[in-house]
Amino acid sequence: MQVRITSYGRVETAIANLQNQSARVAQWQERISTGLRLNRASDNPSDYSRMLVSKARDQRIDTHLANIAEATAQLNQGVAMLTEANDILVQAQNIARDGANASTGDEAYAALATTVDGLIRRMLEVSNSKFGNRQLFGGTATDTASFVVGSTDANGNPTSILYQGSDERAQGSISPDLTVDINYTGEQIFLNGAGNVFQSLMNLRDILRQPGLTQNQRADQLNQNLAQLESARTVVQGTIGEQASNLENLEALKNRFGEVRLTLRERTAELENADMAEAVIRYQEQMNAFTATLSVSAKLFDVSILDFIR
């Protein structure tokens, strides 16, 4: 009876040892196949929790970076459109200078006025520019055209331009506590009292088209208009500068977030990834131990009925 109990206990112990060693072999084999040290919380509860926190922060930073990319693209589009607006005003100034310095007839001035009509139409298109399906210069009113023609002359040329956007800038959210202005109010840019873009262009056209003026009278009015156009350019350039500053800040923020994300990913990798060289060595050690235990255990199972009746 004593032999039976002792043999049974030895067999139970051998089986338990084999199961434990088999589990360790499987653990290192899994690390090699997945390349991961942490495949489940039970592998190391403390490190697994830290890894989840690090990954959650990484995901939040990815969201912040996506928001920065969206805001950057929209601001770049705004700067591009305002740069075109500035170019239009430069062309208008050149026409005004040519008109003020030239000695020509009403027909030639009328041709210049027709050119300015084209500049007004281009400026209207610029002021109604979109980013995707959102108005760039309508403030928070992004769904409808920011500017419309209020009235026209007998030839259909605009004599007044009306703003129908919002007087509040639209902001883009970068993070819960950080926003940036992305949709500017067109009224502050194109109908600003300090420099009215549309009115200065329409004034130029009307001066060029007005009949009966002497050369000196037209030159005086065109020189006054040059000052109006320059004031309008100053407003546009000021907005370009503000948006460019926002872009610079977003770039710096993107770099900082990128550095934090890199640190987080390095930390996550340290926690999660397996040391493959160590894993292979430990796997081989466990396999050797398992094989040895298996060999010893096989002798315990090599028991006949004679062992119990001796």
Secondary structure by P-SEA (a helix, b strand, c coil): caaaaaaaaaaaaaaaaaaaaaaaaaaaaaaaaaccccccccccaaaaaaaaaaaaaaaaaaaaaaaaaaaaaaaaaaaaaaaaaaaaaaaaaaaaaaaaaccccaaaaaaaaaaaaaaaaaaaaaaacccccccccccccccccccccccccccccccbbbbccccbbbbbbcccccccccccccccccccccccaaaaaaaaaaaaacccccaaaaaaaaaaaaaaaaaaaaaaaaaaaaaaaaaaaaaaaaaaaaaaaaaaaaaaaaacccaaaaaaaaaaaaaaaaaaaaaaaaaaaccccccccc
